[in-house]
Amino acid sequence: MTEDATGQAVRVVIVGGGFAGFTCARRLCKTFARARRDIEIVLVDPHDYMLYTPLLPDVAGGLIDPRFVTVPLADALPKVRLVVAQVESVDLLGRTITVRGEHHPSREIGWDRLVLTPGSVTRLFDVPGLHEHARGLKTVAEALYLREQLLHQLEAAEHDDDPRVRQARRTVVVVGASYAGTELIAQLRALADAYADRRGLERAQVRFLLLDTAERVMPEVGTRLGDKVLEVLRARGIEIRLQTSLRSVAADHVVLTDGTKVSTHTVAWVTGVTGAPLLSSLGLPLERGRLVVDADLRVPGFPEVFTGGDAAAVPDLTKNGKAITPPTAQHAIRQGKALARNVAAGLGLGTSKPYKHRDMGLVVDLGPGFAVANPLGIRLSGLAAKAVTRAYHTYAVPRGVNRWAITLTYLTNTVVPRPLTRLGLVSPEESSFAASEGIGHEAS
Ligand SMILES: Cc1cc2nc3c(=O)[nH]c(=O)nc-3n(C[C@H](O)[C@H](O)[C@H](O)COP(=O)(O)OP(=O)(O)OC[C@H]3O[C@@H](n4cnc5c(N)ncnc54)[C@H](O)[C@@H]3O)c2cc1C
């Protein structure tokens, strides 16, 4: 038994059960079980599942059932005490956190070691109307809403006599042309195409617009693959406006930064992330909204407090620590393992090591028959990249049943088009930035 000074089992509290927190909890369980030592691991998250975010564009595109991208924490981590609640505050000196759940009032939980992995939220800007009328892509509610909203607008357009209103309903604007926004627009396009084919509509009647302030789409994959992406998106009828963003958003239109007015009822805002709101309440230094941390993932000045994933500005030792690691699942998973190793080392098991990981590249699914990928620097596009991308995601989802369900869905989709049923389960309020991601006007 690993005990504190009072003879109690040492308690490690992990805040956030995403890629980093989930991996850390799982690895800690294994490490202590192997050493036949007991510790208490408490995982706090407002959701009872770990969300596999890289497949959210497939959920928005109606390809994958949302349940398949959620891994139940209680099943996957049976030895961990799960607290389904929001951490409201952290007392770093008193070593407690205060949590509030849907079914219980605020209460305190003490800790001996604290792992802060609350991830990130959509980065919002002060664009009038953005909070009310646009949606992000960080949660199941947002992904489902975008799918249902598109189908709802396409159906409503069929009953509108006014051609201008019809066209507005058949227009989708996505802001953010890095991998998440690009995957999203490709999947929404595929959903609209499936709808058009089934309802006898010309595909070109549904207009898609992708905006970004950058000069290129998907700078993460380099110029050559970026050019390929541009070519494929354009061939699918997606208009791309670079060095352009939104000046304002209203219920039935947006105004672009170049002054153009575009009538639309469907706007997605996928322009990057910033650290979870909890981080700014800690009184600790932040870099780009993320917690400043040492290379061994300890918070400076608090040797019992660790952090990693999107929540942390981890020095990138492959770049001599002059940059921070990007907010990707690839780093969050590996930082989760490093967190477990370094927490265990502080409790007498193994040795602590600084975090160092060379980027393995990206895989980006761009809808029917196409993807781009650069695994280990090898540039791939088309069907080869598609196979690598799907194999990678299927393998990376941390639960066998989910992997099975996703594989079957992909196989089914090679012979049967994606379903177009609209369930109307997520309301505009539930999918708003405030309700879904916990960020409001003050976050802009
Ligand atoms: C659409 C999309 C596609 C992506 N595709 C890829 C990809 O292909 N490859 C890749 O490498 N990365 C991808 N990413 C990035 C990747 O999802 C993130 O880098 C990763 O999720 C970060 O993991 P994390 O554990 O730090 O945070 P998260 O996975 O965001 O988990 C944080 C957890 O903390 C919880 N939490 C937040 N606040 C609190 C609180 N106050 N109290 C308790 N719990 C809290 C949240 O509910 C959440 O469960 C994608 C992201 C998006 C949105």
The ligand as an SDF file (V2000), in Angstrom:
LIG
                    3D

 53 58  0  0  0  0  0  0  0  0999 V2000
  -12.7320   17.9190  -34.5920 C   0  0  0  0  0  0  0  0  0  0  0  0
  -11.3880   17.5880  -34.0530 C   0  0  0  0  0  0  0  0  0  0  0  0
  -10.5550   16.7310  -34.7450 C   0  0  0  0  0  0  0  0  0  0  0  0
   -9.3010   16.4110  -34.2440 C   0  0  0  0  0  0  0  0  0  0  0  0
   -8.5060   15.5510  -34.9550 N   0  0  0  0  0  0  0  0  0  0  0  0
   -7.2940   15.2190  -34.4600 C   0  0  0  0  0  0  0  0  0  0  0  0
   -6.4640   14.3030  -35.1580 C   0  0  0  0  0  0  0  0  0  0  0  0
   -6.8450   13.7820  -36.2130 O   0  0  0  0  0  0  0  0  0  0  0  0
   -5.2540   14.0000  -34.6190 N   0  0  0  0  0  0  0  0  0  0  0  0
   -4.8180   14.5440  -33.4440 C   0  0  0  0  0  0  0  0  0  0  0  0
   -3.7140   14.2200  -32.9950 O   0  0  0  0  0  0  0  0  0  0  0  0
   -5.5800   15.4260  -32.7670 N   0  0  0  0  0  0  0  0  0  0  0  0
   -6.8020   15.7670  -33.2390 C   0  0  0  0  0  0  0  0  0  0  0  0
   -7.5730   16.6720  -32.5620 N   0  0  0  0  0  0  0  0  0  0  0  0
   -7.0480   17.2990  -31.3310 C   0  0  0  0  0  0  0  0  0  0  0  0
   -7.3200   16.4070  -30.1190 C   0  0  0  0  0  0  0  0  0  0  0  0
   -8.6800   16.1060  -30.0290 O   0  0  0  0  0  0  0  0  0  0  0  0
   -6.8720   17.0950  -28.8340 C   0  0  0  0  0  0  0  0  0  0  0  0
   -5.5350   17.4950  -28.9560 O   0  0  0  0  0  0  0  0  0  0  0  0
   -7.0400   16.1550  -27.6570 C   0  0  0  0  0  0  0  0  0  0  0  0
   -8.4000   15.8970  -27.4450 O   0  0  0  0  0  0  0  0  0  0  0  0
   -6.4210   16.7320  -26.3840 C   0  0  0  0  0  0  0  0  0  0  0  0
   -6.5600   15.8000  -25.3580 O   0  0  0  0  0  0  0  0  0  0  0  0
   -6.7260   16.2850  -23.8490 P   0  0  0  0  0  0  0  0  0  0  0  0
   -6.8290   15.0640  -23.0130 O   0  0  0  0  0  0  0  0  0  0  0  0
   -5.7050   17.2840  -23.5200 O   0  0  0  0  0  0  0  0  0  0  0  0
   -8.1160   17.0680  -23.8420 O   0  0  0  0  0  0  0  0  0  0  0  0
   -9.5730   16.5500  -24.1710 P   0  0  0  0  0  0  0  0  0  0  0  0
   -9.5350   15.3350  -25.0020 O   0  0  0  0  0  0  0  0  0  0  0  0
  -10.2940   17.7460  -24.6740 O   0  0  0  0  0  0  0  0  0  0  0  0
  -10.1510   16.1400  -22.7480 O   0  0  0  0  0  0  0  0  0  0  0  0
  -10.3450   17.0640  -21.7280 C   0  0  0  0  0  0  0  0  0  0  0  0
  -11.3680   16.5160  -20.7750 C   0  0  0  0  0  0  0  0  0  0  0  0
  -11.4210   17.3570  -19.6390 O   0  0  0  0  0  0  0  0  0  0  0  0
  -12.7730   17.5480  -19.2650 C   0  0  0  0  0  0  0  0  0  0  0  0
  -12.8680   18.8150  -18.5270 N   0  0  0  0  0  0  0  0  0  0  0  0
  -12.7680   20.0740  -19.0150 C   0  0  0  0  0  0  0  0  0  0  0  0
  -12.9310   20.9700  -18.0160 N   0  0  0  0  0  0  0  0  0  0  0  0
  -13.1510   20.2570  -16.8900 C   0  0  0  0  0  0  0  0  0  0  0  0
  -13.4250   20.6180  -15.5430 C   0  0  0  0  0  0  0  0  0  0  0  0
  -13.5120   21.9070  -15.1370 N   0  0  0  0  0  0  0  0  0  0  0  0
  -13.6280   19.6250  -14.6520 N   0  0  0  0  0  0  0  0  0  0  0  0
  -13.5630   18.3120  -15.0260 C   0  0  0  0  0  0  0  0  0  0  0  0
  -13.3030   17.9210  -16.2850 N   0  0  0  0  0  0  0  0  0  0  0  0
  -13.1020   18.8870  -17.2080 C   0  0  0  0  0  0  0  0  0  0  0  0
  -13.5290   17.5380  -20.5790 C   0  0  0  0  0  0  0  0  0  0  0  0
  -14.8940   17.1830  -20.3600 O   0  0  0  0  0  0  0  0  0  0  0  0
  -12.7690   16.4740  -21.3640 C   0  0  0  0  0  0  0  0  0  0  0  0
  -13.3410   15.2020  -21.1750 O   0  0  0  0  0  0  0  0  0  0  0  0
   -8.8520   16.9870  -33.0320 C   0  0  0  0  0  0  0  0  0  0  0  0
   -9.6890   17.8610  -32.3320 C   0  0  0  0  0  0  0  0  0  0  0  0
  -10.9450   18.1580  -32.8280 C   0  0  0  0  0  0  0  0  0  0  0  0
  -11.8470   19.0770  -32.0470 C   0  0  0  0  0  0  0  0  0  0  0  0
  1  2  1  0
  2  3  1  0
  2 52  2  0
  3  4  2  0
  4  5  1  0
  4 50  1  0
  5  6  2  0
  6  7  1  0
  6 13  1  0
  7  8  2  0
  7  9  1  0
  9 10  1  0
 10 11  2  0
 10 12  1  0
 12 13  2  0
 13 14  1  0
 14 15  1  0
 14 50  1  0
 15 16  1  0
 16 17  1  0
 16 18  1  0
 18 19  1  0
 18 20  1  0
 20 21  1  0
 20 22  1  0
 22 23  1  0
 23 24  1  0
 24 25  2  0
 24 26  1  0
 24 27  1  0
 27 28  1  0
 28 29  2  0
 28 30  1  0
 28 31  1  0
 31 32  1  0
 32 33  1  0
 33 34  1  0
 33 48  1  0
 34 35  1  0
 35 36  1  0
 35 46  1  0
 36 37  1  0
 36 45  1  0
 37 38  2  0
 38 39  1  0
 39 40  1  0
 39 45  2  0
 40 41  1  0
 40 42  2  0
 42 43  1  0
 43 44  2  0
 44 45  1  0
 46 47  1  0
 46 48  1  0
 48 49  1  0
 50 51  2  0
 51 52  1  0
 52 53  1  0
M  END
$$$$
